[in-house]
Amino acid sequence: MDVLSPDELEARLRDIGARRYHRLHPFHKLLHGGACSKGQVQAWALNRYYYQAMIPVKDASLIARCDDSDTRRQWRSRLLDHDGAREGEGGIARWLKLTDGLGLDRDYVMSLQGLLPATRFAVDAYVHFVREKTLLEGIASSLTELFSPAIISERIKGMLKNYDFVTADTLAYFAQRPPQAERDARFALDYVKRHARTAETQSRVLAALAFKCDVLWAMLDALYHAYVAPKHVPPGSFVPQE
């Protein structure tokens, strides 16, 4: 691969999102279009909880490997966004408000007992990727946030329109995410464009974003297989009561 200009690199990154972001997955089309049962929505929220809960773990490991104080300052805002400044605040707490509103027992959600095995494998693979790859690749893998505001808008509009068991209060997590994601994506994109200046590093950041898209896609593949078709729920995983 020839060395790309920063703008060409950004265009390649955005092309990956346009083709591979999980907004395109059939499960999300069902979810946003009102075609899911309450049990299927519960299964999505329960499994996605593990991803939300591990994001600050992933971010803390990235910060621990960063020797640049400005980057650490920028990145630690993500920890506050997800963990909150105190108990009951932050994105994880708001996600639990979502699972509460869907009628799931909070202790059961937090115990992770109902997770699909593939959810655990995919999320753990992401955490290990950020711990083990270069700092540049770890930052590049976060660039799915470039594409998240659009999917969040679809989600809020579609779920409020189509599900009588969902309220704006239940979806409070999503109302606050777009400005956070846009802020974080701007910083990460600028970092990648400034630091990926060789063909090798540019190939690595493109692969990192593709990997992250694969993680999110694999999670939805598992949900579809277990709860849509052919409905093969693995032993021990959540079984909707409907």
Secondary structure by P-SEA (a helix, b strand, c coil): cccccaaaaaaaaaaaaacccccccaaaaaaaaccccaaaaaaaaaaaaaaaaaaaaaaaaaaaacccaaaaaaaaccccccccccccccaaaaaaaaaaaacccaaaaaacccccaaaaaaaaaaaaaaacccaaaaaaaacccccaaaaaaaaaaaaaaccccccccccccccccaaaaaaaaaaaaaaaaaccccaaaaaaaaaaaaaaaaaaaaaaaaaaaccccccccccccccccc
